Amino acid sequence: MSDDLLTRREFTLESALAILSAATITISGCGGDDDDNPTTNPSPSSANHPGTISANHGHEVTITAAQITAGGALMSLTIQGQATHPHTITLTAAQVVSVGQNQRVSVESTTDQAHSHTVTFN
């Protein structure tokens, strides 16, 4: 019966090998993405998407990576930034998904103080 028992040294070695083999599987399982440069082609959940605002005078707007990841709903954003007045833009769920897929999306802001802006993402 004692032939089937492991010594403390054998048990420690077998345990270490088991842990390392699991880590190797996990490490080798990472990646697999064909994207060689994630900075120039961000995945939807890893990048913020700032909007470009026409006739801009201090307005700013960004769709965050968290908002892209949450997706699936109508989204209203205020574009005030350093301007003295706000505007609002509304994006449909489909438009939010498109922005997350790095596709160009343009929307018109509300009219405030007798003007509006076109906001373009990507």
C-alpha positions in Angstrom: 0.0 0.0 0.0 2.8 2.4 0.7 3.9 2.0 -3.0 1.0 4.1 -4.1 1.7 7.0 -1.8 3.7 10.1 -3.0 6.5 11.5 -0.9 6.3 15.1 0.0 8.9 16.0 -2.6 7.0 14.1 -5.3 3.7 15.7 -4.3 5.3 19.2 -4.4 6.9 18.5 -7.8 3.6 17.1 -9.3 1.7 20.1 -7.9 4.1 22.6 -9.3 4.0 20.9 -12.7 0.2 20.8 -12.7 0.0 24.5 -11.9 2.6 25.5 -14.5 0.9 23.4 -17.2 -2.4 25.2 -16.5 -0.7 28.5 -16.7 0.9 27.5 -20.0 -2.5 26.6 -21.4 -3.9 29.9 -20.3 -1.0 31.9 -21.7 -1.0 30.1 -25.0 -4.8 30.5 -25.2 -4.5 34.3 -25.1 -4.4 36.3 -28.3 -5.3 34.6 -31.5 -6.3 38.0 -32.7 -5.2 38.9 -36.3 -4.9 42.5 -35.2 -1.2 43.3 -35.2 -1.5 46.8 -33.8 -4.4 47.4 -31.4 -3.5 51.1 -31.2 -4.4 51.8 -34.8 -7.4 49.5 -35.0 -9.0 49.4 -31.5 -11.5 46.8 -30.6 -14.9 48.1 -29.6 -14.4 47.6 -25.9 -10.9 49.1 -25.7 -11.2 52.6 -27.1 -13.0 55.9 -26.4 -14.4 57.6 -29.5 -14.2 61.4 -29.5 -16.6 63.2 -31.8 -15.6 65.9 -34.3 -17.9 68.9 -34.0 -18.6 71.2 -36.9 -18.4 74.9 -36.4 -17.0 74.2 -33.0 -16.5 76.9 -30.4 -15.4 74.9 -27.4 -17.8 71.9 -27.4 -16.5 68.4 -26.7 -18.1 64.9 -26.7 -16.7 61.4 -26.4 -18.4 58.0 -26.4 -16.5 56.0 -23.8 -15.4 52.4 -24.2 -17.8 51.5 -21.4 -20.7 53.1 -23.2 -19.8 51.2 -26.4 -19.5 47.9 -24.5 -22.9 48.5 -22.7 -24.5 49.4 -26.1 -27.9 48.2 -27.1 -29.8 51.3 -26.1 -30.7 54.8 -27.3 -27.9 57.2 -26.0 -28.2 61.0 -25.4 -25.0 62.9 -24.8 -24.5 66.6 -23.9 -21.9 68.4 -25.9 -20.8 71.4 -23.8 -17.1 71.1 -23.0 -15.7 74.7 -22.6 -18.6 76.3 -24.5 -21.0 78.6 -22.6 -24.1 76.6 -23.7 -24.9 72.9 -24.2 -26.3 71.0 -27.1 -27.6 67.4 -27.0 -27.1 64.6 -29.5 -28.9 61.3 -29.6 -27.6 58.1 -31.1 -29.6 55.0 -31.7 -28.4 51.6 -30.5 -27.4 50.7 -34.0 -25.4 53.9 -34.3 -23.5 53.2 -31.0 -22.6 49.7 -32.4 -21.4 51.3 -35.6 -19.2 53.7 -33.7 -17.8 50.8 -31.7 -17.0 49.1 -35.0 -15.0 52.2 -36.1 -17.6 53.1 -38.8 -18.3 56.8 -39.5 -21.5 58.0 -37.8 -22.8 61.6 -38.1 -25.6 63.1 -36.1 -27.1 66.6 -35.8 -27.2 68.3 -32.3 -30.2 70.1 -30.9 -30.6 73.8 -31.8 -29.6 76.0 -28.9 -28.8 79.7 -29.1 -30.0 79.8 -32.7 -27.5 77.2 -34.1 -26.8 73.4 -34.1 -23.7 71.3 -34.9 -23.0 68.1 -36.8 -21.1 65.6 -34.7 -19.1 62.9 -36.5 -17.5 59.9 -34.8 -14.6 58.0 -36.5 
